[in-house]
């Protein structure tokens, strides 16, 4: 089944998304410099049981790329507003990479609309991240990215790709081929500017700046699944343990040999895991008084250091 893009205007900006299936709503949020295309390997299988909605975040894919707010809180509001336009009240939200940060922020800002949380190689669990994202957040990254995405450099990169892959693929491991397809989009100046605004809202030269660890205790009554690849070189696999330790009652599933995109590495297992998780857990129910009690009690932020051997 080919899942075509649909479009809606929200706040005057064009929002692209893919939608298929019937049943409980499942919101799939992609990562930085990516699009809803990343979910195509699992889309059809999930649509057999669920109403699957996969947007292109603002500044990504076929969505508008305005001079705007690209912080995770703004993205979470954008997800709320798109769902409202589509007439969807409650969802299981699945976030990959930066999308995981958006998913956690969505659950934090709009707990009454979130039934379950699934984090896939998620941002927000510690400062560690691939050096390329630290460099992209630095002053002067704009001209550098423009040069790297120029036609002569793109041609040279594509010619050198087989050798680069053989020599270690710049530390990207099994994600090199997919990352190369994403690199081509930076030929578009509006895509470059949106990428830089997004990365600078989430990271700096010291690494990831966003975190949900200080508020993770609020998800104590929210069914949560964590999925990570053991060979993730973009966000270290050790962050899976940090997430699991921080989100009480969460389930952890590791994909042996997978990189940053476990849903590409083994789409069948990924779809089966999501289906089993959703069908064997009751939706989280938001209660204002319970939320108030949890907030008043508080909780110290957990350590961001993985245990030895991870």
Number of C-alpha atoms within 10 A of each C-alpha: 8 9 13 10 16 12 15 15 13 12 10 8 14 16 25 24 24 21 18 18 18 14 11 17 21 26 24 26 31 27 23 20 22 25 23 23 17 19 20 17 17 18 26 18 18 22 20 14 16 20 18 24 23 24 28 24 28 25 27 26 20 19 20 20 22 15 11 12 15 22 17 22 18 16 21 23 16 19 21 19 15 20 19 12 13 11 9 16 13 21 22 24 27 26 24 29 23 25 28 28 29 31 32 31 22 25 22 19 15 15 22 17 21 25 25 26 27 26 26 28 32 29 32 26 29 23 19 20 17 18 15 12 20 19 19 21 23 16 12 10 14 17 10 12 18 17 14 17 21 14 13 10 13 18 12 11 16 14 11 11 16 12 11 15 16 9 10 12 16 13 17 19 19 20 21 17 14 14 13 14 11 13 15 14 17 20 17 12 15 17 19 21 18 24 23 22 19 23 23 21 17 23 22 19 17 15 18 23 18 19 17 19 21 15 19 19 19 21 23 16 19 23 23 26 23 23 25 29 25 20 22 24 20 22 25 24 22 22 23 26 19 19 28 18 17 23 24 17 15 19 15 16 15 16 19 13 13 21 26 26 25 25 24 18 19 15 18 14 14 20 19 14 15 18 16 10 17 22 12 9 13 12 18 20 14 16 10 11 9 12 15 12 10 15 13 9 7 13 13 9 13 17 14 18 13 17 10 6 5 12
